[in-house]
Amino acid sequence: MFFTFLQENKPSLTINYNDLTQTFVSLYDYIPSRFISKGDNLLTVTQGNKIYQQYTGEYNKFFDVYYPSYVTLNVNPEADLDCVFNNLEYKSEVYINNTDQPNSTVTDVKIWDEYQESNLTPLVLNSNLSRKFRDWRITLPRKNNSRDRIRNPWVFLMLKFNNTTNKKLILHDMIVYYTI
């Protein structure tokens, strides 16, 4: 379901609502000129009179433009002791048209809590990212402009997948390592 917001009688943005999860999932500066419901299909007509069918097409492609994907985790949400967050291990698979891409994975990482955060940090193999078979290990970034690691009972951890083609990313078996 899409909602288009108007500002001074001109469209300003479009927001995407996911009925399955009951949440707003995407915010785009793209403004469709009209929506058409035809049975089980939702069609969008653009200002250039192109027609798009919603919920079909390529992964991460929205009106002919690829957008990055983000996964944000709330790590250790019920903890009561301060922790120093060090590493993330996970398994991932990337496919292009059902063809396995074993050398591809998440491209950036960011960690933060209510009073400290890191920059969005690109992942570089054999630097802050390592791999053994399908197991990936990320050295979590440090606080902005500091050598200190993020310290708190809980954190948010965001993983970004900068998708420039029709890639499908599957993440699973995530473990965050920390010291108390």
N, CA, C and O of each residue as an XYZ file, in Angstrom:
720
protein
N       0.847     -1.158      0.000
C       0.000      0.000      0.000
C       0.899      1.229      0.000
O       1.874      1.280      0.750
N       0.590      2.204     -0.819
C       1.394      3.410     -0.925
C       0.572      4.622     -0.514
O      -0.631      4.686     -0.769
N       1.224      5.570      0.118
C       0.605      6.842      0.460
C       1.470      7.944     -0.129
O       2.693      7.907      0.004
N       0.861      8.913     -0.772
C       1.599     10.044     -1.314
C       1.212     11.279     -0.515
O       0.027     11.571     -0.354
N       2.209     12.008     -0.012
C       1.985     13.192      0.797
C       2.134     14.434     -0.067
O       2.993     14.484     -0.947
N       1.308     15.426      0.179
C       1.343     16.659     -0.587
C       1.921     17.782      0.251
O       1.702     17.847      1.461
N       2.654     18.657     -0.397
C       3.195     19.841      0.253
C       2.920     21.014     -0.674
O       3.405     21.035     -1.806
N       2.142     21.999     -0.203
C       1.740     23.141     -1.017
C       1.117     22.675     -2.331
O       1.459     23.169     -3.405
N       0.182     21.696     -2.223
C      -0.534     21.140     -3.371
C       0.366     20.450     -4.390
O      -0.056     20.224     -5.524
N       1.612     20.109     -4.006
C       2.513     19.372     -4.878
C       2.958     18.118     -4.131
O       3.235     18.183     -2.933
N       3.031     16.977     -4.821
C       3.516     15.776     -4.139
C       4.942     15.970     -3.645
O       5.766     16.553     -4.348
N       5.241     15.486     -2.436
C       6.581     15.634     -1.887
C       7.279     14.299     -1.633
O       8.505     14.236     -1.718
N       6.533     13.219     -1.321
C       7.158     11.931     -1.097
C       6.110     10.835     -1.133
O       4.911     11.098     -1.047
N       6.586      9.593     -1.264
C       5.716      8.424     -1.249
C       6.237      7.480     -0.185
O       7.439      7.227     -0.107
N       5.337      6.957      0.635
C       5.717      6.010      1.677
C       5.039      4.677      1.384
O       3.894      4.635      0.933
N       5.761      3.588      1.648
C       5.281      2.243      1.363
C       4.912      1.572      2.680
O       5.719      1.532      3.608
N       3.698      1.046      2.760
C       3.215      0.358      3.962
C       3.090     -1.125      3.664
O       2.469     -1.504      2.671
N       3.674     -1.975      4.512
C       3.627     -3.413      4.332
C       2.476     -3.973      5.166
O       2.523     -3.930      6.395
N       1.438     -4.500      4.500
C       0.278     -5.046      5.203
C       0.628     -6.273      6.034
O       0.029     -6.495      7.086
N       1.592     -7.074      5.577
C       1.954     -8.296      6.280
C       2.572     -7.997      7.648
O       2.190     -8.609      8.645
N       3.534     -7.051      7.701
C       4.191     -6.726      8.968
C       3.531     -5.573      9.703
O       3.895     -5.268     10.839
N       2.552     -4.925      9.056
C       1.828     -3.796      9.655
C       2.770     -2.650     10.018
O       2.638     -2.037     11.077
N       3.729     -2.367      9.120
C       4.692     -1.291      9.366
C       4.930     -0.512      8.084
O       4.696     -1.006      6.981
N       5.404      0.725      8.256
C       5.866      1.507      7.118
C       7.292      1.070      6.837
O       8.129      1.096      7.740
N       7.592      0.667      5.604
C       8.869      0.033      5.323
C       9.789      0.853      4.433
O      10.998      0.624      4.446
N       9.267      1.798      3.661
C      10.122      2.527      2.730
C       9.591      3.938      2.546
O       8.387      4.184      2.620
N      10.507      4.850      2.306
C      10.158      6.231      2.062
C      10.905      6.674      0.807
O      12.132      6.594      0.759
N      10.186      7.134     -0.193
C      10.791      7.482     -1.473
C      10.417      8.903     -1.854
O       9.334      9.385     -1.521
N      11.327      9.568     -2.555
C      11.005     10.899     -3.059
C      10.338     10.814     -4.420
O      10.102     11.837     -5.063
N      10.033      9.599     -4.865
C       9.370      9.392     -6.143
C       7.870      9.591     -5.975
O       7.275      9.089     -5.022
N       7.263     10.320     -6.896
C       5.835     10.616     -6.795
C       5.098     10.031     -7.996
O       5.248     10.540     -9.107
N       4.306      8.972     -7.805
C       3.487      8.476     -8.908
C       2.307      9.409     -9.146
O       1.852     10.093     -8.230
N       1.816      9.434    -10.378
C       0.699     10.325    -10.667
C      -0.635      9.696    -10.295
O      -1.579     10.412     -9.962
N      -0.735      8.348    -10.346
C      -1.972      7.697     -9.910
C      -1.725      6.216     -9.684
O      -0.787      5.627    -10.221
N      -2.603      5.628     -8.865
C      -2.596      4.201     -8.600
C      -3.864      3.601     -9.178
O      -4.922      4.228     -9.129
N      -3.773      2.400     -9.722
C      -4.928      1.716    -10.294
C      -4.983      0.324     -9.676
O      -4.004     -0.420     -9.725
N      -6.121     -0.024     -9.099
C      -6.309     -1.356     -8.548
C      -7.072     -2.178     -9.572
O      -8.168     -1.804     -9.990
N      -6.492     -3.292     -9.971
C      -7.129     -4.167    -10.962
C      -7.088     -5.591    -10.423
O      -6.103     -6.304    -10.617
N      -8.160     -6.005     -9.744
C      -8.185     -7.329     -9.121
C      -7.154     -7.415     -8.023
O      -7.157     -6.605     -7.095
N      -6.268     -8.397     -8.122
C      -5.208     -8.565     -7.134
C      -3.969     -7.751     -7.471
O      -2.976     -7.831     -6.748
N      -3.995     -6.986     -8.523
C      -2.830     -6.218     -8.961
C      -2.991     -4.742     -8.632
O      -4.077     -4.176     -8.756
N      -1.888     -4.131     -8.209
C      -1.849     -2.685     -8.002
C      -0.900     -2.118     -9.044
O       0.281     -2.465     -9.074
N      -1.415     -1.255     -9.890
C      -0.622     -0.637    -10.942
C      -0.362      0.818    -10.595
O      -1.220      1.482    -10.013
N       0.808      1.315    -10.945
C       1.182      2.702    -10.712
C       1.489      3.345    -12.048
O       2.238      2.799    -12.858
N       0.904      4.510    -12.272
C       1.174      5.269    -13.489
C       2.050      6.451    -13.097
O       1.695      7.212    -12.197
N       3.194      6.613    -13.765
C       4.114      7.698    -13.444
C       3.769      8.942    -14.248
O       2.928      8.906    -15.146
N       4.436     10.049    -13.908
C       4.206     11.278    -14.653
C       4.603     11.140    -16.114
O       4.058     11.848    -16.961
N       5.536     10.251    -16.437
C       5.946     10.011    -17.822
C       5.079      8.976    -18.508
O       5.435      8.480    -19.578
N       3.928      8.637    -17.899
C       2.969      7.673    -18.427
C       3.541      6.261    -18.582
O       3.124      5.518    -19.469
N       4.494      5.890    -17.721
C       4.945      4.500    -17.634
C       4.078      3.804    -16.601
O       3.678      4.412    -15.607
N       3.788      2.534    -16.833
C       2.962      1.759    -15.903
C       3.827      0.684    -15.257
O       4.538     -0.052    -15.942
N       3.758      0.601    -13.924
C       4.489     -0.401    -13.154
C       3.495     -1.225    -12.359
O       2.524     -0.690    -11.825
N       3.738     -2.536    -12.277
C       2.946     -3.385    -11.406
C       3.677     -3.523    -10.085
O       4.853     -3.889    -10.061
N       2.998     -3.235     -8.988
C       3.601     -3.295     -7.666
C       3.792     -4.740     -7.220
O       3.047     -5.629     -7.632
N       4.799     -4.969     -6.372
C       5.116     -6.269     -5.770
C       5.578     -7.293     -6.799
O       5.440     -8.495     -6.573
N       6.117     -6.847     -7.911
C       6.726     -7.724     -8.901
C       8.036     -7.089     -9.332
O       8.321     -5.950     -8.963
N       8.823     -7.798    -10.094
C      10.045     -7.215    -10.628
C      11.278     -7.713     -9.908
O      11.281     -8.807     -9.344
N      12.320     -6.914     -9.927
C      13.620     -7.297     -9.403
C      13.784     -6.866     -7.948
O      13.127     -5.936     -7.481
N      14.677     -7.566     -7.242
C      14.960     -7.218     -5.857
C      15.532     -5.805     -5.783
O      16.385     -5.428     -6.587
N      15.057     -5.032     -4.820
C      15.578     -3.693     -4.502
C      15.418     -2.687     -5.629
O      16.070     -1.643     -5.608
N      14.580     -2.965     -6.600
C      14.376     -2.029     -7.707
C      13.015     -1.377     -7.540
O      11.993     -2.056     -7.436
N      13.015     -0.057     -7.516
C      11.802      0.711     -7.310
C      11.715      1.745     -8.413
O      12.515      2.680     -8.448
N      10.760      1.593     -9.310
C      10.590      2.491    -10.446
C      11.895      2.672    -11.222
O      12.353      3.793    -11.441
N      12.486      1.543    -11.634
C      13.689      1.491    -12.475
C      14.970      1.959    -11.795
O      15.970      2.173    -12.480
N      14.980      2.125    -10.483
C      16.180      2.536     -9.761
C      16.436      1.514     -8.650
O      15.523      1.159     -7.904
N      17.698      1.039     -8.545
C      18.070      0.127     -7.465
C      18.353      0.927     -6.198
O      19.000      1.973     -6.240
N      17.860      0.421     -5.074
C      18.082      1.044     -3.772
C      18.769      0.032     -2.854
O      18.564     -1.173     -3.002
N      19.584      0.510     -1.905
C      20.207     -0.420     -0.962
C      19.175     -1.014      0.000
O      18.104     -0.447      0.220
N      19.525     -2.164      0.563
C      18.697     -2.814      1.586
C      19.363     -2.624      2.940
O      20.589     -2.559      3.034
N      18.558     -2.537      3.978
C      19.068     -2.375      5.335
C      18.408     -3.388      6.260
O      17.210     -3.653      6.161
N      19.207     -3.949      7.158
C      18.693     -4.792      8.228
C      19.210     -4.183      9.522
O      20.416     -4.007      9.690
N      18.297     -3.859     10.440
C      18.697     -3.291     11.725
C      18.293     -4.248     12.833
O      17.139     -4.665     12.920
N      19.251     -4.588     13.676
C      19.037     -5.515     14.779
C      19.119     -4.767     16.102
O      19.924     -3.849     16.253
N      18.300     -5.155     17.044
C      18.434     -4.678     18.417
C      19.175     -5.775     19.168
O      18.609     -6.829     19.457
N      20.433     -5.524     19.480
C      21.310     -6.533     20.066
C      21.279     -6.418     21.584
O      21.484     -5.339     22.140
N      21.020     -7.539     22.246
C      21.051     -7.616     23.701
C      20.007     -6.700     24.350
O      20.353     -5.967     25.276
N      18.758     -6.713     23.907
C      17.787     -5.705     24.349
C      17.409     -5.761     25.826
O      16.981     -4.746     26.377
N      17.549     -6.900     26.481
C      17.101     -7.025     27.866
C      18.258     -7.084     28.858
O      18.060     -7.432     30.022
N      19.446     -6.751     28.409
C      20.619     -6.850     29.284
C      20.649     -5.715     30.299
O      20.066     -4.653     30.079
N      21.340     -5.954     31.417
C      21.453     -4.908     32.425
C      22.902     -4.557     32.754
O      23.149     -3.663     33.564
N      23.867     -5.250     32.135
C      25.281     -4.959     32.364
C      25.883     -4.308     31.125
O      25.530     -4.644     29.994
N      26.802     -3.367     31.358
C      27.503     -2.754     30.227
C      28.349     -3.793     29.501
O      28.995     -4.635     30.125
N      28.335     -3.717     28.184
C      29.115     -4.616     27.342
C      29.935     -3.782     26.372
O      29.556     -2.659     26.039
N      31.046     -4.321     25.921
C      31.826     -3.721     24.846
C      31.606     -4.609     23.636
O      31.963     -5.787     23.644
N      31.012     -4.036     22.589
C      30.637     -4.812     21.412
C      31.812     -4.891     20.450
O      32.361     -3.868     20.040
N      32.196     -6.123     20.090
C      33.421     -6.353     19.331
C      33.200     -6.846     17.904
O      33.643     -6.203     16.952
N      32.522     -7.973     17.749
C      32.431     -8.622     16.441
C      31.028     -9.147     16.171
O      30.238     -9.379     17.087
N      30.745     -9.325     14.888
C      29.520     -9.971     14.434
C      29.927    -11.102     13.503
O      30.720    -10.906     12.582
N      29.377    -12.292     13.750
C      29.555    -13.414     12.830
C      28.196    -13.792     12.279
O      27.196    -13.766     12.998
N      28.159    -14.143     11.008
C      26.898    -14.515     10.376
C      27.190    -15.352      9.137
O      28.325    -15.429      8.668
N      26.160    -15.959      8.634
C      26.231    -16.667      7.360
C      25.392    -15.876      6.368
O      24.358    -15.312      6.728
N      25.838    -15.836      5.120
C      25.052    -15.146      4.106
C      25.202    -15.835      2.767
O      26.190    -16.515      2.488
N      24.200    -15.636      1.962
C      24.196    -16.123      0.594
C      23.683    -14.996     -0.281
O      22.732    -14.303      0.081
N      24.313    -14.812     -1.436
C      23.876    -13.810     -2.396
C      23.653    -14.517     -3.723
O      24.477    -15.320     -4.161
N      22.526    -14.206     -4.357
C      22.181    -14.799     -5.647
C      21.833    -13.708     -6.647
O      21.200    -12.709     -6.304
N      22.253    -13.914     -7.878
C      21.786    -13.111     -9.007
C      21.086    -14.082     -9.944
O      21.720    -14.972    -10.511
N      19.768    -13.908    -10.107
C      18.972    -14.802    -10.955
C      19.241    -16.274    -10.629
O      19.496    -17.079    -11.525
N      19.181    -16.613     -9.348
C      19.381    -17.973     -8.836
C      20.791    -18.514     -9.035
O      21.008    -19.717     -8.894
N      21.755    -17.652     -9.360
C      23.153    -18.056     -9.464
C      23.891    -17.574     -8.224
O      23.880    -16.383     -7.914
N      24.530    -18.493     -7.519
C      25.224    -18.192     -6.272
C      26.407    -17.255     -6.512
O      27.164    -17.442     -7.465
N      26.567    -16.252     -5.653
C      27.684    -15.301     -5.674
C      28.423    -15.419     -4.346
O      28.191    -14.600     -3.456
N      29.300    -16.404     -4.176
C      29.889    -16.678     -2.854
C      30.809    -15.580     -2.324
O      31.108    -15.572     -1.130
N      31.265    -14.661     -3.162
C      32.151    -13.592     -2.693
C      31.410    -12.305     -2.344
O      32.047    -11.292     -2.054
N      30.098    -12.323     -2.365
C      29.311    -11.129     -2.049
C      28.636    -11.275     -0.695
O      28.219    -12.364     -0.302
N      28.537    -10.162      0.003
C      27.818    -10.133      1.277
C      27.446     -8.683      1.589
O      27.447     -7.829      0.702
N      27.135     -8.420      2.826
C      26.792     -7.083      3.308
C      27.925     -6.117      2.950
O      29.093     -6.506      2.961
N      27.592     -4.863      2.633
C      28.616     -3.908      2.182
C      29.032     -2.887      3.238
O      30.148     -2.373      3.177
N      28.156     -2.575      4.213
C      28.460     -1.553      5.223
C      27.846     -1.958      6.554
O      26.922     -2.770      6.607
N      28.379     -1.375      7.638
C      27.862     -1.650      8.975
C      27.884     -0.361      9.800
O      28.734      0.509      9.607
N      26.924     -0.265     10.724
C      26.868      0.871     11.658
C      26.323      0.341     12.978
O      25.459     -0.535     12.992
N      26.834      0.876     14.094
C      26.393      0.461     15.427
C      26.149      1.720     16.255
O      26.909      2.684     16.169
N      25.073      1.704     17.066
C      24.778      2.877     17.890
C      23.851      2.511     19.045
O      23.220      1.454     19.059
N      23.793      3.425     20.013
C      22.829      3.346     21.100
C      22.290      4.751     21.343
O      22.368      5.602     20.457
N      21.746      5.005     22.528
C      21.088      6.294     22.745
C      22.044      7.480     22.855
O      21.598      8.622     22.743
N      23.330      7.254     23.070
C      24.229      8.405     23.234
C      25.555      8.277     22.491
O      26.383      9.181     22.603
N      25.794      7.233     21.759
C      27.035      7.077     21.001
C      26.738      6.314     19.717
O      25.802      5.516     19.662
N      27.536      6.563     18.689
C      27.338      5.844     17.437
C      28.620      5.829     16.622
O      29.524      6.636     16.838
N      28.677      4.904     15.691
C      29.792      4.833     14.752
C      29.337      5.439     13.429
O      28.152      5.713     13.236
N      30.263      5.640     12.542
C      29.913      6.023     11.183
C      29.407      4.793     10.442
O      29.641      3.664     10.876
N      28.718      5.006      9.332
C      28.415      3.910      8.430
C      29.735      3.516      7.785
O      30.304      4.285      7.010
N      30.219      2.334      8.099
C      31.572      1.920      7.740
C      31.541      0.892      6.616
O      30.903     -0.151      6.754
N      32.227      1.175      5.495
C      32.301      0.177      4.422
C      33.083     -1.050      4.886
O      34.057     -0.931      5.629
N      32.653     -2.212      4.446
C      33.332     -3.448      4.809
C      34.327     -3.822      3.722
O      33.990     -3.875      2.540
N      35.568     -4.082      4.149
C      36.658     -4.394      3.234
C      37.213     -5.758      3.622
O      37.653     -5.960      4.753
N      37.188     -6.687      2.679
C      37.675     -8.036      2.943
C      39.128     -7.998      3.397
O      39.949     -7.273      2.836
N      39.432     -8.788      4.417
C      40.760     -8.884      5.040
C      41.178     -7.608      5.760
O      42.356     -7.430      6.069
N      40.241     -6.734      6.027
C      40.499     -5.566      6.867
C      39.544     -5.646      8.057
O      39.924     -6.137      9.119
N      38.309     -5.168      7.889
C      37.315     -5.282      8.952
C      36.286     -6.380      8.657
O      35.320     -6.547      9.402
N      36.497     -7.120      7.573
C      35.625     -8.219      7.170
C      36.489     -9.424      6.813
O      37.461     -9.302      6.067
N      36.131    -10.574      7.345
C      36.855    -11.798      6.978
C      35.843    -12.886      6.661
O      34.674    -12.805      7.039
N      36.323    -13.909      5.957
C      35.432    -14.964      5.502
C      36.114    -16.322      5.596
O      37.301    -16.467      5.301
N      35.335    -17.307      6.015
C      35.772    -18.689      5.975
C      34.561    -19.478      5.474
O      33.573    -19.639      6.190
N      34.651    -19.958      4.260
C      33.542    -20.614      3.574
C      32.373    -19.623      3.496
O      32.527    -18.546      2.921
N      31.236    -19.956      4.050
C      30.084    -19.046      4.035
C      29.940    -18.272      5.337
O      28.956    -17.556      5.526
N      30.902    -18.407      6.230
C      30.871    -17.684      7.499
C      31.627    -16.373      7.348
O      32.784    -16.359      6.929
N      30.975    -15.286      7.687
C      31.564    -13.950      7.594
C      31.746    -13.407      9.003
O      30.946    -13.695      9.893
N      32.792    -12.625      9.203
C      33.060    -12.000     10.512
C      33.373    -10.531     10.284
O      34.241    -10.179      9.485
N      32.648     -9.681     11.001
C      32.826     -8.230     10.914
C      33.400     -7.738     12.233
O      32.878     -8.061     13.300
N      34.467     -6.964     12.165
C      34.945     -6.240     13.328
C      34.083     -4.987     13.426
O      34.109     -4.136     12.538
N      33.321     -4.880     14.507
C      32.381     -3.768     14.624
C      33.127     -2.439     14.730
O      34.165     -2.358     15.388
N      32.603     -1.404     14.088
C      33.293     -0.111     14.104
C      33.295      0.526     15.488
O      32.535      0.140     16.376
N      34.161      1.499     15.639
C      34.298      2.220     16.904
C      33.451      3.482     16.885
O      32.870      3.846     15.862
N      33.394      4.142     18.037
C      32.644      5.403     18.133
C      33.195      6.425     17.152
O      34.374      6.397     16.799
N      32.321      7.331     16.716
C      32.745      8.425     15.827
C      33.934      9.163     16.414
O      33.925      9.525     17.591
N      34.957      9.389     15.600
C      36.122     10.182     15.992
C      36.744      9.714     17.306
O      37.148     10.526     18.138
N      36.816      8.418     17.477
C      37.347      7.890     18.729
C      37.973      6.522     18.481
O      37.689      5.857     17.486
N      38.827      6.126     19.408
C      39.393      4.775     19.353
C      38.593      3.823     20.222
O      38.870      2.624     20.254
N      37.589      4.359     20.935
C      36.809      3.557     21.873
C      35.736      2.741     21.153
O      35.126      3.190     20.183
N      35.533      1.542     21.657
C      34.444      0.710     21.157
C      33.131      1.168     21.784
O      33.124      1.842     22.815
N      32.025      0.795     21.152
C      30.702      1.112     21.683
C      30.480      0.285     22.953
O      30.636     -0.936     22.955
N      30.112      0.988     24.035
C      29.894      0.344     25.335
C      28.498      0.705     25.820
O      28.147      1.880     25.926
N      27.705     -0.327     26.115
C      26.344     -0.135     26.579
C      25.742     -1.519     26.841
O      26.291     -2.506     26.353
N      24.646     -1.635     27.583
C      24.019     -2.953     27.709
C      23.435     -3.465     26.385
O      23.429     -4.672     26.143
N      22.947     -2.563     25.530
C      22.321     -2.944     24.262
C      22.780     -1.985     23.176
O      23.288     -0.904     23.473
N      22.605     -2.369     21.935
C      22.920     -1.507     20.788
C      21.986     -1.846     19.625
O      21.352     -2.901     19.591
N      21.927     -0.922     18.684
C      21.345     -1.203     17.380
C      22.498     -1.474     16.431
O      23.528     -0.803     16.487
N      22.323     -2.440     15.576
C      23.344     -2.810     14.602
C      22.682     -2.828     13.228
O      21.755     -3.602     12.989
N      23.162     -1.969     12.326
C      22.575     -1.885     10.991
C      23.548     -2.451      9.963
O      24.725     -2.091      9.933
N      23.036     -3.340      9.128
C      23.795     -3.910      8.025
C      23.189     -3.392      6.730
O      21.974     -3.443      6.537
N      24.038     -2.896      5.851
C      23.576     -2.341      4.572
C      24.082     -3.235      3.446
O      25.226     -3.689      3.461
N      23.220     -3.475      2.482
C      23.581     -4.220      1.284
C      23.349     -3.301      0.103
O      22.208     -3.072     -0.299
N      24.422     -2.776     -0.450
C      24.316     -1.816     -1.552
C      24.129     -2.582     -2.848
O      25.090     -3.027     -3.476
N      22.888     -2.724     -3.227
C      22.530     -3.536     -4.373
C      22.467     -2.681     -5.629
O      21.683     -1.735     -5.695
N      23.279     -3.003     -6.617
C      23.267     -2.248     -7.879
C      22.761     -3.097     -9.035
O      22.665     -2.623    -10.167
N      22.440     -4.346     -8.750
C      21.867     -5.234     -9.757
C      20.779     -6.063     -9.090
O      20.408     -5.794     -7.947
N      20.276     -7.049     -9.779
C      19.194     -7.883     -9.260
C      19.747     -8.975     -8.342
O      19.692    -10.157     -8.680
N      20.278     -8.581     -7.183
C      20.838     -9.535     -6.226
C      19.846     -9.800     -5.102
O      19.089     -8.917     -4.700
N      19.863    -11.028     -4.606
C      19.059    -11.406     -3.456
C      20.021    -11.807     -2.347
O      20.862    -12.685     -2.542
N      19.904    -11.168     -1.179
C      20.762    -11.450     -0.028
C      19.963    -12.230      1.009
O      18.839    -11.858      1.346
N      20.552    -13.314      1.513
C      19.963    -14.101      2.592
C      20.944    -14.080      3.760
O      22.094    -14.492      3.610
N      20.496    -13.601      4.927
C      21.313    -13.569      6.146
C      20.732    -14.536      7.162
O      19.514    -14.655      7.287
N      21.611    -15.232      7.895
C      21.126    -16.103      8.961
C      22.260    -16.440      9.923
O      23.424    -16.143      9.653
N      21.914    -17.055     11.035
C      22.851    -17.504     12.071
C      23.760    -16.367     12.546
O      24.984    -16.493     12.503
N      23.178    -15.280     12.990
C      23.954    -14.117     13.427
C      24.301    -14.233     14.903
O      23.458    -14.571     15.734
N      25.573    -13.943     15.212
C      26.063    -13.955     16.591
C      26.872    -12.682     16.801
O      27.771    -12.380     16.016
N      26.557    -11.929     17.861
C      27.325    -10.735     18.210
C      28.164    -11.063     19.424
O      27.655    -11.548     20.434
N      29.474    -10.791     19.319
C      30.389    -11.043     20.422
C      30.652     -9.741     21.179
O      30.855     -8.684     20.581
N      30.642     -9.846     22.497
C      30.916     -8.689     23.337
C      31.606     -9.159     24.611
O      31.567    -10.336     24.969
N      32.232     -8.207     25.278
C      32.845     -8.506     26.573
C      32.163     -7.663     27.644
O      31.682     -6.561     27.378
N      32.132     -8.198     28.849
C      31.482     -7.495     29.968
C      32.530     -6.888     30.856
O      32.199     -6.251     31.856
